[in-house]
Amino acid sequence: MDAELVLLELRRGGLEVDWRVVDERESLESALGSFVPDVVLSDYTMPLLDGWTAMQVARSRLPSIPFLFVSGSIGEERATEALRAGATDCIPKHALGRLSPAVLRALSEAEQSRRRREAEAALRERDERYALAAAGSSGGIWDWDLLAGRIYLAPRWNELLGSTGGATVATFDDWLALVHPDDRETFVRLVELHRRGDTPVLEVELRLRHRSGSFVWVLCRGLASRGANGEAKRMAGSITDVSDLRRALEQLLKNARTDSLTGLPNRQRFLDRVTHALDLTHRLPEFRAAVLLVDLDRFTLLNEALGLSAGDRVLATTAQRLAGAVSSHDLVARLGEDSFGVLLEQVNEPSEARARASGLLAALAEPFFVAARTVVAGASIGIVEDVRPYGEAEDVLRDAETAVARAKRLGRGRWSVFDPRVRGELSSRYVLRTDLKRAIERHELALEFQPIASLVDGTLVGCEALVRWQHPEQGPVSPAVFVPLAEEEGLVSRLGELVLEDACRIAHGWSGSGIGPITLSVNVSAVQFRSSDVARAVSAALEASGLRPDCLQIELTEGAVMEDPEAAARSLRALRDLGVGISLDDFGTGYSSLAQLKRFPITSLKIDRSFISDLPGNAESAAIARAVLSMAESLQLGVVAEGIESDEQRSALVGWGCRYGQGFLIGRPMPPEDFLARARRWA
């Protein structure tokens, strides 16, 4: 369906399209072997193939072909990283009107690049001919009488090799004695091939020994003169000193494989080393290696707060600490904006990788001193303990990324080992897609309600509606699993409408039940907010249920609001015109600043649970919580703290001026009837 929509949009843009659709790495590689496209379009998140791997495969086969992501889930950070890694453009699915112009622009740029490469190749060829002629005219000439076995070497040879005297008469063995041992076999083979007439010209780069004992890189070119029977009688040519060019090329190669900010190897060089390690594990049963993926925690927030230059200094210091914490035969590389890879070779047992990860976490837990401030960044680490079962380096990195994501979900600042059973979970996600569509169509999803109360006197002030799915075979499925699935399948708008309708209907049914007026909070996902008329859906739910608008509060994430601020402002004003409240959820994890918040008709903020979980002991989290509360007070916004689980957290928040909160300390999510009974006792 996605492919059909893309093709339709391209045809609308006046393009005639011959196309192929693939959804696995194997089918992609096979298609690229028989079908040469002008452009490759790819989703970013797919069941059987991730967009990053698709880009790497396409780039390895067709490096000059434009590669565009057309995705609804790539996100701003990943899109920026993809563009840096070689993607031509990233088009959101909700803005397909940009696709045809982007493709036309990419094709035009590719054609210009092709013409430029051809012109540069022609220029290089001309320069090469000129350089060869110049070298010959300056005396770097050799003339080999094949029948007599004598070689005439012009005076330029002596200059190149640091000798004195004029022209030299030598044999091929004399010449061969000057050639670097590693180059001799290739040189002899190419000379013989040209002598037999199997190649049109002799051309080879080799090293010749200088009088000082060092070696000089030269380009040797020659051409044979043949008799009537085709047998070579004479071979003549020239040599050119290319040492400076070789050094320049080696530096260029080094720069292309080195991160400019940290000086560490880059992602491609890291993958090459992992590939080499995989080869060793397959050839040497006793060889073991492990891969660690180190991802800095809340680095985006640090950049927002202190600026990019401070972030760069943190990255550079992180690189130094990581490099200083590993042994000489291990490799540290920078893989992305705030992620680093560590290849541990000669690992004796799995527990060694865990111990090394703990050491790296300790090194990164030390404060950074930047911008006249003390900053604690911290990191999470994903571990692949043994690379032996793998065939591709990208697969190792993929599983390390899965492990580091789990470490972050568990609370950051820790390591997590990849569990191969996760692959089975990914397979089950594929099955869940079909089942989720059926569950939404049959209204099989249910709601639970989590209380929101005053942190000062415990008064119940509201609740948040949370959608739940009890799968008939797999049991409870987390919203963290099925909501992204709904977004990927284009079902999230319908799911959001059902949640709104049911939540408003249930909340209105509580009227007159003796629990007093409370506010109902309902989440709207970023995808639903972008792709549907949220104000219309809210208005319909209020009208159908009879719930008063001032009893409803819509919760949105920072990312949903800030992705397209102008469109978001229009939608938010339409919601406020209905009389409902608007809360910015997960505040502190995204993009917002004080100046930006003033543009939107927001009524309250929610402090993200990640800043509450390590209160009151974590100084950084405490500073962020106080800053959010101060900002909210200046803008006259309400604040709710999420994820409160202890009296210590509640007391700290009350001391900083936070009036409302939710979390397990106050009450867990519960079915509607249980919430009503609890609310009556509360009243």
N, C-alpha and C positions, 0 to 999 in steps of 0.2 A: 504493500500500500504506500509506504514511504517512497519507493522507487517510482511508482506511478505518478505520485504528486510532483516529484522532482521533474520527471519527464514532461508532464503537462505544463509545468512552469517554464521549462526550457523552450517548448514548442510555442507557448504564448509569446516568448521573447524573440520568435522568428528563427529559431535554430532547428535544423534538421538533424536528428540524432540516430546514430547506429549504436546500440548499447548492449552491455552485458551486466547482469546482476550476480554477485557472489556473496556468500555469507560465512565462509570458512577460509582459513589460511591456505589450505591445500587447493581449494577451488580458485582462490585469487592467483596463486602462483601458476596454476594450470592455464587460467584465462590469459594471464600476461604473456604466456609462452606462445599463444596462438592469435591473440587479438591485441593490437597496439593502439591504445586510445589516445585521443588528443588531450583528454583531461580525465582525472579520477575524482569522483565525488564519494565521500564516505561519511557514515554516521560515526559517532564517537563511542557510544555504549551499545554493544550488540551482544546477543546471547552466546555466539560461538567465536567471535573475533573482536578484539578491542581495536579502536580506531588508531591508537598509537602504533600497534603492530602492523596494521594495514598500511600506514604511511611508511614505515620502515621497509616493508616488503616492496611496495611500489617504488620507493626511492632507490632501493638497491637494483631493481630491474630497469627502471626508466627514470634516471635522475633528473632529466630536463622536462618531464611532463608535469604540468600543474596538478597539485593535489589540494582539494578543498574539502573542509569538513562542513557537513550540513547536519546540525545536531541541535537537539533541545536540551541536552544535559551536560554539555562540555564545561560550562562555567567560564567566568572571566579569566581566572588564574590559569586553568588548563589551556584555554584558547591562546593566551599570551605565550605560554610555554611551547605550544604546538607551532605557532608562527616562528618562534625563535629556532625551533628544531627543523624547520624546512617546509611547513605547510604554507600554501599560497594564500589562503583566506579561510575564514570561519563564518558561516552563514547560519544564524539561528532559524530553527524551523518555523518560528512564528513570524519570520520576516522573509518568506520565500520570494517576495517581490524583488529582493536584492540579488537573487540567484543568477538570472540571465545576464544582467550587467556585469556581475562579478566574473562569470564564466567568460564572457566576451573580452573583458579586460585581461583575464589570465591568459587566454589564447593569444591575444595581441602581444602581451609581454613575452610569452614563450616564443612567438615568431621573431620578435625583435632580438631576443637572446640567441636564437639559432643563427640568425644572420650575423650577429656580432661575433659568435664563435667561429663561423666560417671565415669571416674577415680576419679575425685574429690568427686562425690557423694558416691562412694564406700569407699573412704578414710574417708569422714565425718561419714558414717555409722559405720565404724570400730572404729573411735575415740569416737563416741557417746557410743558405747557399752563399750569401755574401761573406759570412764568417769563415766558411770553409775556403772560399777563394782567397780571402785575406790571409788566413793562416798559411796557405800554400805559398802565397807570394812572399811571405816573410821568412820562408825557409823551413817550415815544419813539414817537409815533404819526405816521403820514402818511396823507393823504387826497387822492386824485387824481381830479379831475373830468375824465374822459376826453373829454367833449364840449367843454369850454372849454379843455382843455389846461393847467390850473393844478393845482399840487400844494401842499397845506398841510402844512408841516413843523412839528411841535410844538417847544416850547422844549428838550426833551431832546436834540434834534439838536445844538443849540449846545453843550450840555455835553459831548456825546460828541466833538465835533470841535474843541473849544477856542475857539469863537467867543463873542461876547457878543450880547445882545439877546434878544428874545422870539421869538414865532412868525414863520415865514418863509413867504412865498408865492413859489413857484418854478415852473419848467418842468421837464419831464423831461430836457431837455438840460442844465439847471443841475445836476440830480442826477447825470446821467451824467458830468459833468466831474469830480465828486468820486471816481468809482470808479476803482480801480487799472486801468491799461491791460490787464493780463493777465486781468482779471475781466469786462471790459465785454461782450465778445462773448457769453459765457455768460449774463450778466445780461439783456441785451436779448432773447436767444432765449427764456429762460424767462418773461419778462414777456409776450412776444408769444404764447407757447403758452397761457398762462393767459387772456390777453385773448380769444383765439379760442375758449376753452372746451375746449381739448385736455387740460388738467390741472385737477384739482379745486381746487388751492390753489397759490399762489405761495410757494415756499420755497427760499431760496438763501443761502449764506454768501459774503460778498464783503468786500473791503477798501475803506474810505473814507478819503480823505486828511484828516489832522489839520492844524490850523493850523500846527503845528511842522514840517510837511513829512513826517512819518512817516505810517503808515497804521494804521487801527484795524479789526480784524476784527469784523464784525457779522453777526447772523442776521436776515435780512429775510423777513418773512412777510406775505402779503396775500391778500385775497379780493375777487373782482369781484361787483358787483351788476348784474343784467341786466334788460333790459326784456322785454316780452311776446314780442318776436321773437328773444330769446336774445342780443341784442347787448349787450356790456358798456358800461354807462353810467358806472360809478364803480368805483374800486378803492381799498381802504383796508387798512391793516395797521399793523405796528409793526416797530421794529428793536431788537435787544438786543446789547449789547456782549459778545462771546464771546472777546475777546483772551486772557484768562486761561485759558479752557478750551482754546483752540487751543495755547497754550504748554504746558499740561499734557499734552495729547495728543501733541504733538511730542516731549516728554520721554519719555513712555511708549513711543512708537515707537522712540526712540533707545535706551532701555533694553532693549527687546525685541530689538534688533538689535546689542547690544553685550555683550561678555563682561565680567561684573562684576569679575572678578579682575584682568585685564590692561588693561581699557579698550579692547581691540581690537575691531573688528567680529567678529561671530560667524559661524557656518557659513552661515546663511541669507543674511546680507548678502554674504558672499563669493561664494556661488553666484549671487546676483543680479548682482554685478559681472562674474563670468565670463560669465553669459548676455548681458550687455550687450556684453562684448568679442567674443563669438561673433557677435552681430548686426553689429558694426562690421566684423569680418573678412569677413562675407558681402556687405556693402554697399560696402566700400572694399578693393579687391584689394591695395593697398599696406600695409594695416594688419596688423601681426603681434603676437601676444601669446603668452606662455608661462606655465605654472603650475608652481610648485615646492611640494612637500609636505615640510615639515620635521618630522621625528619624533625626539623626544629618545631617546637610548639609555639603557636600563636605568633608566628613571624610576621604575618600580614598586619596584625594589630601593632606590632613593634614599629613596622615601617610607617604606618599611619600616624603613630604617636610621635615618633622621633625623627622621621624623615628617611629618605633613601640612603643618604650618605652614612647615617648611623647604622642602618641595616647592613650596608656593605661592610662596615668595620666589624660588625658581629659575625658576618659570614667569613671574613678573612681570618678572624681570631678562631672561629670554630674549626676552620680548615687546619690551622696550626696545631690546635689541641688534638684533633683526630690523628693527624700525621705523627705527632709526638707520642701518641698512646698505642701505636701498633709497631710490630717488628719490621725489620728491613725487608723481609721477603713478602710482606703483605702490601696491599694497594689500597689507597684512599683516593676517591674521585668525587667530583661534584657532578651530580646527575640532573639537578633541576634548580629552581630558584632557591629553595631552602632545604634541599635534600642531598644527602651524600651517600655514596656506596663504599663499603669496606669489603674487600676480598681477603679472606683469611686462608692462607695455604699452609700445608703441613699440619692440619688439625688432627690431633690424635683421637679425640672422642667428642661426642655432641656437647657434653657439658662444658667443654673448653670455649665454644662459641658463646655460650650464655655468660660465662665468667668474663670474657672479653667485652661483651655488650655492657655488663654492669660497670666495668672499668671506664668505658666510653661515656656512659651516663654520668658517672662521678666527675669526669673531666669537664663535661659540658654543664654540670650543675653549678660550677664556680661562677661568681658574678662577672659580668662584662662591664668595663668602664668606658662608656661612650657618651659623647655630648654632655660632659660634665655630670653624668648620672651613673648610678649603679643599676645595671639591668641584669635580671636573671631570665635567661631564655629557656633553658631546658630543652629536652628532646625526647622523642619516642623512637624505638628501634624495632624493626621487623627482622626476624632471623630465619634463614633457610640453613638448617644445620648441616646438611649433607647434599652436595650437588650431584652425586653419582646417578640418581634416577633420571636426571634431566638430559634432554638432547639439544636444547637451544638456550643460549644465554638470556634471551628475552623472557623465556618462561621462568627462569630462576628469579629474575627481577620482578616479574608479575606476582609471583607468590610472596616475595619479600614485601611488596607493596600491600598485599592483602594482610600480611602479618602486622605491618606497622599501622594500618587502619584499625585493626583490632586493639592494638596497644593504646591508640588514642581513644577508642570507645571505652576502654577500661579505666580511663582517667588521666592519660598522658604521663610523661616522665617515667616510663617503664619500657621493658622489652617484652616482645611476644614472639613465640616460635610458630612458624607456619605449620598447620596441621593438614596433612594430605586429605583428611576427610572433608575439608572445606570444598574440595572439588565436587564432592557428592552434593554438598549444599547448593553449589552453583547449578548443578544439574536439576536439583529439585526446584530451583527458582524458575527454570524453564517450564516445568510442568505447572507451576503456580500461575503462570500468565493466563493460560486458558481457564483454569478454575476461578481465577479472580474475576474475569469477565462474566462468567456464569453467576458468581456470587453477587455481583453488583446488579445484574439483571433481575435476580430473584429476591433482592433485598435481604440477603443472608448475613450482612454485616450488622453488628450491634454497637450501641453506644454505652460508654461508661462515663461517669462524672467525678472529677476530682475537686474537692472543696478548696476555696480560696478564703482566707480568714484574716482578721486583724491580728497583727503580731503583738499588739499591746494588750488587748483584753480578750482575744480569742473569738470575737464576734464573727459569725459567718457572713460574708459579704458577696460571695459569688461561687461559681464553679466553672470548670473548663470541660467541654465535651470532647471525649477522646474515642475515636473509632476503633473497634476491635473486630477480628476475624477468627472465628473458630472453624478451622478447616476440618472437614469430615474424616480425613485420613491422617493428616499431619498434626492435628491439634491446633493450639493457638499459634497464629502467625503474627509476628511483630509488625506494627505499623512501619518501622524502619525498613522492613522488607517489602511489604505490599504497596505502600504509598509510592515509592520510586517505580515499582512495576506498573502501577496505574498511570504514572506520568509517562513512562516509556510507551505504553500501549494506547495513549490518547484517551484514557478512561477517567483521568483525575477530575475533569470538570463535572462529569456525571456523579462521581463519588462525592465530590464536595457539595453538590446540590442536595444529594440524599442526606448527607450529614446535617446540613443546614435545616432542611425540612423536618427531619426527625427530632433534632435537638430543640428547635423552636416549638414543635408540637408538644414534646415532653415537658419542657419548661413552662409552657402556658398551662399545662394540666396541673402543675403544682400550685397555681393561683388559688387562694382560699384554703390552702392546706395547713395554715397556721405556721408557716416558716418565715413569713416576712418577705419583703422585696429583696431579691438577689439578682446579680448580673450573670448572664450566661456568656461565656467566651467560646468562640468557635474559630478554629484555625482555617485559613485559606492558603493553600500551597502557592509557591511562586509561579508554577506552571499554570494553575487555574487562574491566578490573578492576571497573568499576561494574556492568556488565550481565550478568556470568556468575559462576559459582561457581569462582573460580580455584583454591582449595584442592582441589576435586574433580578439576579438570583436571590439576593437578600430581600428585596422588596416582595418577591413572590412568596418566599418562606414566611415572612411576617404576616402577609395578608392571609395565607392559607391557615396559619396557626392561630392568629389573633394575638400573638405576643406583642407587647409594647416595644417600640423601637429603642427606648432608653434602657430596656432590660437586656439588650444584646450588644455584645462587643466583638468586633472582628479582629482576629490576630493575624498579622503578616510579619514575615521575616524582613530584616534589613535588605538582604539581597534582592528580594522581590520588588521592593520599593525603589532601590537605587539603580537597578539595571537600566530603566528608562524613566528618569525622574519626571519628565514632562507628562508622559502618559499616565504615570502613577499618580501625579498630582490631580489630574482630571478624574480618575477613578475614585480617589480618596475624597475629593469634594462631593462627588455624587453620593458616596456612602454617608458622609456627614449631613448632607441635605435630607437623607432619610431619617436622621435623628439617632443613628447607632453610634457607639463608641468605636475607636480605632486604636489598637494596641500594637506596638512594635515588639515582636517576639525575639528571643535570643539576642537581646541587645548587648553590644560590646564585642561581638564576634565578626562584625562585617565592616561596612564602609562609612557609617554615618558620622557626621560632625555636627557641632552645635548649629553652624550656619545652615547646613542642609536640612536639619530637623525643623527649623523655623519655617521652611517652605511648605510643609505638609500639615494638614489639619489632624494631627495625632493627639489623642487624649491621654495615653498612658504608655509606659515602657515596661518590659519584662527583663530583669537581669538574668542572663543565661546561667543555667545550673553549673556550667564549668567554672564559673567564678565563685560559686557558693560552696562547692564540694570541699575545697581545702581551706575554708574559713574556720576560725579567725587567724590561723597560724601563718598562712601564706601572705607575705607583705604585698606582693604584686597584685594578687586577687583582691586583697582588701583595698588597695589604692584604686583599682578599677571600679569596685563597687561604690566606694565613696564618691568617685568622680561622676558616675552615672546618677547617683542620688542628687549631687549638687547640680548637675546639668538639668535634671528633671525639675528640681525646685525652681531654678531660674526661668524655666519655660512653663511653669505651673502645670506640670504633667504628673499624673499618678504613677506609682511604681509598685510592681509586684515582683518579689524575689522568688525564683523557681528552685526546686530541688532542696528545700530545707529539710534536713534529717536529724538535727540535734538541737538541744537547748542552747548550746554554745553558739551555733550559727544564728539562731533566732535572736539571742541577746546582743550579739555583735551588730546585727542589722538594725535592731531597735535603737541601739546606741548611736548609730550613724544616721537615724532619721527615717528608716524604711518602715512604712506602716502596714503593708500587706504582704502576704506570702502564701506559697503552696508547696507541698512536698509531703513525704511520708510522715514527718512529725505531725503535720496537721491532719492528714487523711490520705489514704490511697484511693486510686480510681475505683469506682464501684458501680454496679448496675443501677438503673434509675430508681427502682423500688427501695434498694438499700440506702441510696443517697437521701431519698425522701424521709425514710425512717430516722436516719442519722441527723438530718437537718431539723426534724421536729424535736428530737432530744436536745439538740444544740440550742434551739430557740427557748 
